[in-house]
Amino acid sequence: MKPQRPCPICKKEEIKVLHNQQFELPERHPLAAGYDVVACTNCGFIYADTAVTQVDYDRFYAEHSKYEDVKTGTGGVDNPFDWNRQQETALQIVRVLRNTNAAILDVGCANGGMLKALKELGYEKLCGIDPSPICVENTKRLGVEAYQGSLFLPFKENAYDCVILSHTLEHVQDLHGALLWIEKRLKPSGILYIETPDASRYLDFLYAPLQDFNTEHINHFSLTSLMNLANMHNFIFLSANTKDLVVGSNMYYPAVFGFWRKNKEAVQMMQLKKDEVLFRKIEEYIFRSKQMLSDIDARIAQLISRSPSLIVWGTGQLAMKLLAETSLAHADILAFVDNNPINHGKILHGKIIIQPQDITNMDAPILITTLLHHQSIAEQIRKMGLKNEIVFLQGELE
């Protein structure tokens, strides 16, 4: 079977399909409503086989970035868990750089939290790039230089001692184009820091079914695949490790990170090492996720059987999966509610997504379609004075 997208690491076209993922997207959404998750049989990389282009992804992050709202998005200083994560990562980076005069570029800087953390550690030559103009303005408000742009637009060359790609490459369609762009931005012997979700440990942190197969994450890295990508661009490996990110109360997210140095010499490309472990890990992750999804579907079907009309709170990745693959597609959904302002006014499943205060006169059950923030949303509903029945996808109200 020939893929729509060759392997982003080794560029071969021999794949095995592991899973077909479907979403119901809001109207005029620029990304794909589904794709195959595939394994490259040559190097073992796992990725989304989608025909969506890099131009489409750049436009999506410029016009639809969920990170723009500092209260609900990540990458800023307002979420305490996220701010702590960025402070810890900044400390890791400065232990390698050891030079407060170093010029640092954060690509995909979101709301500037990483750069703010570096500034507090004494670094001044800081710059951020992000496709979202609102994220850029949020970064500037933290007192840091920032520009709207992406990995594929002209920018200062040979200007930085360190380039940061923190939770960026999993979103990028053209990985080799991205590394070539980085090479041109770095000074000779400059440092590259890469951090991504650790696909080899998805199974160990499974909170929601297929949570890592979404519209945005299209590359699933292990340390082996990160090494392969950097090696193909002649970066010199310095160090790497894994870590667990705190994303909520008793909730964690696996990450893998590493440091590489730009090689001043043109050397022969190093041979790829096949990832022999990731395929098995992802297969088990898919199996366990499908079991979880089946249980959720049964709960939704039971809710609909006694109350066909309901309110859906949450329009994120899990909600879009549930609308495509479970009984939720057949419910009489009176309204979709979301806390993130960027979603308000969009049309999903034929309904306009509204803000929380707009449901005060509706008495139908509220189905909360997130497994990461369901307790906090339930608390918000009660603080609003709403008496609606609240239904979780798993567990019961505390």
ZIDA-V994202 format. One record per residue. RES is the residue in three letters. SS is DSSP state (A for helix, B for strand, O for the rest). PSI is psi in degrees with one decimal (none if undefined). BURIAL is b if it has 16 or more other C-alpha atoms within 10 Angstrom, else e. Layout:
# ZIDA-V994202
((RES SS PSI BURIAL) (RES SS PSI BURIAL))
This chain:
# ZIDA-V994202
((MET O 128.2 e) (LYS O 126.8 e) (PRO O 161.7 b) (GLN O -26.5 e) (ARG O 114.5 b) (PRO O 162.2 b) (CYS O 125.7 b) (PRO O -15.5 b) (ILE O -63.5 b) (CYS O -9.6 b) (LYS O 9.4 e) (LYS O 165.3 b) (GLU O 19.8 b) (GLU O 117.7 b) (ILE B 164.1 b) (LYS B 129.0 b) (VAL B 127.3 b) (LEU B -30.8 b) (HIS B 144.8 b) (ASN B 119.6 e) (GLN B 129.6 b) (GLN B 149.6 b) (PHE O 152.5 b) (GLU O 116.7 b) (LEU O 155.2 b) (PRO O 154.4 b) (GLU O 143.3 e) (ARG O 21.3 e) (HIS O 131.5 e) (PRO O -9.1 e) (LEU O -179.8 b) (ALA O 142.7 b) (ALA O 6.5 b) (GLY B 161.0 b) (TYR B 165.0 b) (ASP B 135.9 b) (VAL B 123.3 b) (VAL B 158.8 b) (ALA B 131.3 b) (CYS B 122.8 b) (THR O -9.5 b) (ASN O -51.9 b) (CYS O -9.4 b) (GLY O 4.0 b) (PHE O 145.3 b) (ILE B 131.3 b) (TYR B 167.6 b) (ALA B 122.8 b) (ASP B 85.5 b) (THR O 148.7 b) (ALA O -1.6 e) (VAL O 135.3 e) (THR O 167.9 e) (GLN A -35.3 b) (VAL A -41.3 e) (ASP A -43.1 e) (TYR A -41.1 b) (ASP A -41.2 b) (ARG A -38.7 b) (PHE A -48.2 b) (TYR A -22.1 b) (ALA A -32.5 b) (GLU A -18.8 b) (HIS O 24.2 b) (SER O 122.1 b) (LYS A -10.4 b) (TYR A -6.7 b) (GLU A -35.4 b) (ASP O 116.8 b) (VAL O -19.0 b) (LYS O -37.2 e) (THR O -20.8 e) (GLY O 176.2 b) (THR O 176.0 b) (GLY O 10.5 b) (GLY O -149.0 b) (VAL O -0.5 b) (ASP O -34.8 b) (ASN O 116.5 b) (PRO A -37.7 e) (PHE A -44.3 e) (ASP A -39.5 b) (TRP A -40.9 b) (ASN A -40.8 b) (ARG A -44.9 b) (GLN A -34.6 b) (GLN A -41.8 b) (GLU A -40.8 e) (THR A -39.8 b) (ALA A -39.6 b) (LEU A -40.5 e) (GLN A -41.5 e) (ILE A -44.3 b) (VAL A -24.5 b) (ARG A -26.9 e) (VAL A -42.5 e) (LEU A -48.4 b) (ARG O 38.6 e) (ASN O 101.4 e) (THR O -7.5 e) (ASN O -0.3 e) (ALA O 140.1 b) (ALA O 126.6 b) (ILE B 134.2 b) (LEU B 124.6 b) (ASP B 112.5 b) (VAL B 121.6 b) (GLY O 49.8 b) (CYS O -7.9 b) (ALA O -122.4 b) (ASN O 16.9 b) (GLY O 12.6 b) (GLY A -42.9 b) (MET A -42.6 b) (LEU A -37.3 b) (LYS A -41.9 b) (ALA A -40.3 b) (LEU A -37.6 b) (LYS A -40.1 b) (GLU A -17.4 e) (LEU O 7.5 e) (GLY O 5.1 e) (TYR O 134.5 b) (GLU O -28.5 b) (LYS O 74.5 b) (LEU B 145.9 b) (CYS B 141.1 b) (GLY B 149.5 b) (ILE B 136.2 b) (ASP B 145.0 b) (PRO O -25.6 b) (SER O 121.5 b) (PRO A -31.4 b) (ILE A -40.8 b) (CYS A -38.9 b) (VAL A -44.5 b) (GLU A -38.2 b) (ASN A -37.8 b) (THR A -43.5 b) (LYS A -34.2 b) (ARG O -18.2 e) (LEU O 3.0 b) (GLY O 28.3 e) (VAL O 140.8 b) (GLU B 135.2 b) (ALA B 151.6 b) (TYR B 148.0 b) (GLN B 130.1 b) (GLY O -176.1 b) (SER O -176.4 b) (LEU O -6.8 b) (PHE O 13.0 e) (LEU O 152.9 e) (PRO O 139.0 e) (PHE O 172.8 e) (LYS O 132.3 e) (GLU O 149.5 e) (ASN O 41.8 e) (ALA O -10.5 b) (TYR B 140.8 b) (ASP B -21.5 b) (CYS B 135.0 b) (VAL B 132.0 b) (ILE B 128.6 b) (LEU B 83.2 b) (SER B 110.6 b) (HIS O 50.7 b) (THR O -47.0 b) (LEU A -24.4 b) (GLU A -15.2 b) (HIS A -4.4 b) (VAL O 128.2 b) (GLN O -40.4 b) (ASP O 88.4 b) (LEU A -40.4 b) (HIS A -37.1 b) (GLY A -37.4 e) (ALA A -45.5 e) (LEU A -36.9 b) (LEU A -39.6 e) (TRP A -42.8 b) (ILE A -43.4 b) (GLU A -39.7 b) (LYS A -27.0 b) (ARG A -29.2 b) (LEU B 143.6 b) (LYS B 163.2 b) (PRO B 133.0 b) (SER B 16.0 b) (GLY B 159.1 b) (ILE B 135.3 b) (LEU B 125.9 b) (TYR B 124.8 b) (ILE B 133.1 b) (GLU B 133.0 b) (THR B 166.1 b) (PRO B 146.6 b) (ASP O 98.3 b) (ALA A -24.0 b) (SER A -11.0 b) (ARG A 15.9 b) (TYR A -41.8 b) (LEU A -30.0 b) (ASP A -11.7 e) (PHE A 51.4 e) (LEU O 102.0 b) (TYR O -32.4 b) (ALA O 144.9 b) (PRO O 127.6 b) (LEU O 33.2 b) (GLN O -25.6 b) (ASP O -6.7 b) (PHE O 94.5 b) (ASN O -177.3 b) (THR O -23.0 b) (GLU O -39.1 b) (HIS O 105.3 b) (ILE O -0.9 b) (ASN B 133.6 b) (HIS B 99.7 b) (PHE O 146.6 b) (SER O 175.2 b) (LEU A -36.9 b) (THR A -44.6 b) (SER A -35.0 b) (LEU A -42.0 b) (MET A -43.1 b) (ASN A -45.5 b) (LEU A -46.9 b) (ALA A -39.4 b) (ASN A -37.6 b) (MET A -16.5 b) (HIS O 18.1 b) (ASN O 25.0 b) (PHE O 142.9 b) (ILE B 122.8 b) (PHE B 133.4 b) (LEU B -54.9 e) (SER B 161.8 e) (ALA B 159.9 b) (ASN B 179.2 e) (THR B 161.0 b) (LYS B 163.3 e) (ASP B 118.2 b) (LEU B 133.9 b) (VAL B 116.7 b) (VAL B -1.6 b) (GLY B -177.7 e) (SER O 114.5 e) (ASN O 28.1 e) (MET B 135.5 e) (TYR B 163.4 b) (TYR B 131.0 b) (PRO B 136.9 b) (ALA B 153.5 b) (VAL B 141.1 b) (PHE B 160.1 b) (GLY B 162.1 b) (PHE B 135.9 b) (TRP B 151.0 b) (ARG B 136.5 b) (LYS O 131.0 b) (ASN O 123.1 b) (LYS O -20.3 e) (GLU O 145.1 e) (ALA O 113.4 e) (VAL O 165.7 e) (GLN O 140.0 e) (MET O 134.0 e) (MET O 151.9 e) (GLN O 142.9 e) (LEU O 146.7 b) (LYS O 123.9 e) (LYS O 134.1 b) (ASP O 109.0 b) (GLU O -5.0 e) (VAL O -36.5 e) (LEU A -40.4 b) (PHE A -49.4 b) (ARG A -40.7 e) (LYS A -42.6 b) (ILE A -36.9 b) (GLU A -43.0 e) (GLU A -37.7 e) (TYR A -42.9 b) (ILE A -43.3 b) (PHE A -48.0 e) (ARG A -37.6 e) (SER A -40.9 b) (LYS A -35.6 e) (GLN A -45.1 e) (MET A -42.9 b) (LEU A -36.7 b) (SER A -41.2 e) (ASP A -40.1 e) (ILE A -41.4 b) (ASP A -41.6 b) (ALA A -39.6 e) (ARG A -41.8 b) (ILE A -42.7 b) (ALA A -39.4 b) (GLN A -41.4 e) (LEU A -46.4 b) (ILE A -34.2 b) (SER A -29.4 e) (ARG A -16.5 e) (SER O 83.7 e) (PRO O -29.8 b) (SER B 134.4 b) (LEU B 167.7 b) (ILE B 135.3 b) (VAL B 120.4 b) (TRP B 113.5 b) (GLY O 124.3 b) (THR O 30.0 b) (GLY O -159.7 b) (GLN A -41.0 b) (LEU A -41.5 b) (ALA A -41.8 b) (MET A -31.9 b) (LYS A -45.0 b) (LEU A -37.6 b) (LEU A -27.1 b) (ALA A -25.6 b) (GLU A 4.5 b) (THR O -177.3 b) (SER A -15.6 b) (LEU A -27.9 b) (ALA A -22.9 e) (HIS A 3.8 e) (ALA O 157.4 b) (ASP B 91.6 e) (ILE B 113.6 b) (LEU B -34.0 b) (ALA B 149.7 b) (PHE B 133.3 b) (VAL B 141.6 b) (ASP O 146.2 b) (ASN O -23.2 b) (ASN O 119.4 b) (PRO A -25.6 e) (ILE A -20.3 b) (ASN A -16.7 b) (HIS O 133.2 b) (GLY O -15.6 e) (LYS O 156.1 b) (ILE B 120.7 b) (LEU B 127.5 b) (HIS O 33.6 b) (GLY O 4.9 e) (LYS B 145.4 e) (ILE B 131.9 b) (ILE B 127.3 b) (ILE B 169.4 b) (GLN O 159.5 b) (PRO A -40.4 b) (GLN A -10.4 e) (ASP A 0.6 e) (ILE A 13.9 b) (THR O -21.4 e) (ASN O 12.4 e) (MET O 133.7 e) (ASP O 11.4 e) (ALA O 159.7 b) (PRO B 147.0 b) (ILE B 116.3 b) (LEU B 119.2 b) (ILE B 115.7 b) (THR O 44.8 b) (THR O 143.8 b) (LEU O -4.0 b) (LEU O -32.3 e) (HIS O 21.4 e) (HIS A -37.4 b) (GLN A -43.1 b) (SER A -34.6 e) (ILE A -40.5 b) (ALA A -42.6 b) (GLU A -40.9 e) (GLN A -42.3 e) (ILE A -44.1 b) (ARG A -36.3 e) (LYS A -25.4 e) (MET O -8.4 e) (GLY O 10.9 e) (LEU O 137.9 b) (LYS O 5.7 e) (ASN O 147.5 b) (GLU O 136.9 e) (ILE B 130.5 b) (VAL B 128.5 b) (PHE B 157.8 b) (LEU O -26.7 b) (GLN O 150.5 b) (GLY O -175.1 e) (GLU O 164.8 e) (LEU O 138.8 e) (GLU O none e))
